[in-house]
Amino acid sequence: MFEPRRINPNDRLNVRQRIVVFAMNVSLLAELTICMYIGQQDSDTLSQFFLITFPPMAVATVIISRLLIRRLSGSDCK
């Protein structure tokens, strides 16, 4: 019924791209943690502070990571 999708070996991420994905995940978790920690210092403005700081940082992190992944797609480093 549900079979795993076959991925062409040429379409897989190389080592450098995987490092970028790992770094992006760690960065997003760190950004989330820092925003929540700093925001909880003043609980009245937690939501406002979080919504002003986290989404722009997260979007910037994802965009930069995607650009790096695309740029590194040409170099074969397996």
N, C-alpha and C positions, 0 to 999 in steps of 0.2 A: 504494500500500500504506500508506505513512505520510504522511498529509497534515497540515500544520500546523492546529492548532485555531484557528478564527476567534474573535477576541475582540471583543466589542461595544465600540465607542469609549467608551461611558459607563462601562465597567468598568475602564478603564485608570487607572493612577496619574497624578495631576496633578503639577505641577512640585514643589510643596512635599513631597508624599509621596515623590517620587523622591529629593529631597535627604535626607529622613529615612532612606531605605533606604541611600543612599550613606554617610551618617554612621554608621549602624549597622554596616555592613561594615568601615569604617575603624576604628571603636571595637573591634570584635571582634578584628581583626588586631592592634591595639595592645595589647589586654588579653592576648592569647595571647603576643605577643612579650615583654611586660613580665614575665608570670608565668614564662616559660621563662628569661628572663635572670636574674631574681632567684633562681629556684629552682636554677639551675645553680651558684650560688655555693657551695652545700653539696650535692654530688652524692649524699650518703647519704640526704638527705631530699627530693630533687627530686620524686619521684612523690607523696609525701604533701603537700608544699607545693602542687604544681600542682593536685591534686585538691581541696584545701581552698579554694584561692583562685579558680581559673579558672571552674569551673562556676557558682558563685553570681553572679559578675560577669557571665558570659555570659547567664545566665537573666534577670538584672535588665535587662541591655541589650536583650535581645529583647522582654521584656514592655513596657518603656517605649517602645520603637520601635513595637510593635504598637498600643499605646494612642495614640501620636501619629499614626500612619497613619490609624487609625479616626477620630480627632478631626478630622483635616484632610480627610477624605473629603467633607465637606459644602461646603467652600470651593472654588469653582471658580477656579483660578489658572493657566489654560493660556495 
